[in-house]
Amino acid sequence: MSFTVDMSSVYQQFANIFGSLTPLLWPFIGALLALFVFGGIINILKTYQNR
């Protein structure tokens, strides 16, 4: 049993799902990035104070 899958339509479906989900994800990505930067700054300040 061999069957061929039209991958372009599958990719299109994934693109549609991802495109509809992306606006919901941006606030979370921004918050994670802010936490990462904030943690890095605090870490740098701590090491600077310990000297």
C-alpha positions as CSV (number, residue, x, y, z in Angstrom):
1,M,0.0,0.0,0.0
2,S,1.6,3.2,-1.2
3,F,0.0,6.6,-1.0
4,T,1.4,10.0,-1.8
5,V,0.7,13.0,0.4
6,D,0.5,16.4,-1.1
7,M,2.9,18.1,1.2
8,S,2.2,21.7,-0.1
9,S,-1.3,21.5,1.3
10,V,0.0,20.1,4.6
11,Y,2.5,23.0,4.8
12,Q,-0.2,25.4,3.9
13,Q,-2.4,24.1,6.8
14,F,0.6,24.4,9.2
15,A,1.2,28.0,7.9
16,N,-2.5,28.8,8.5
17,I,-2.5,27.4,12.1
18,F,0.9,29.1,12.9
19,G,-0.3,32.4,11.4
20,S,-3.4,32.4,13.5
21,L,-1.5,31.4,16.7
22,T,1.4,33.9,16.4
23,P,-0.5,37.0,17.6
24,L,-1.3,35.1,20.8
25,L,2.3,34.1,21.3
26,W,4.0,37.5,21.0
27,P,3.2,38.7,24.5
28,F,4.6,35.5,26.0
29,I,7.7,35.8,23.9
30,G,8.2,39.4,24.9
31,A,7.7,38.6,28.6
32,L,10.2,35.8,28.4
33,L,12.7,38.0,26.7
34,A,12.2,40.8,29.3
35,L,12.7,38.3,32.1
36,F,15.9,37.0,30.5
37,V,17.3,40.4,30.0
38,F,16.3,41.5,33.5
39,G,17.9,38.4,35.1
40,G,21.1,39.0,33.1
41,I,21.3,42.6,34.3
42,I,20.8,41.5,38.0
43,N,23.4,38.8,37.5
44,I,25.9,41.3,36.2
45,L,25.2,43.7,39.1
46,K,25.6,40.9,41.6
47,T,29.0,39.9,40.2
48,Y,30.0,43.5,40.0
49,Q,29.1,44.1,43.7
50,N,31.0,40.9,44.8
51,R,34.3,42.3,43.6
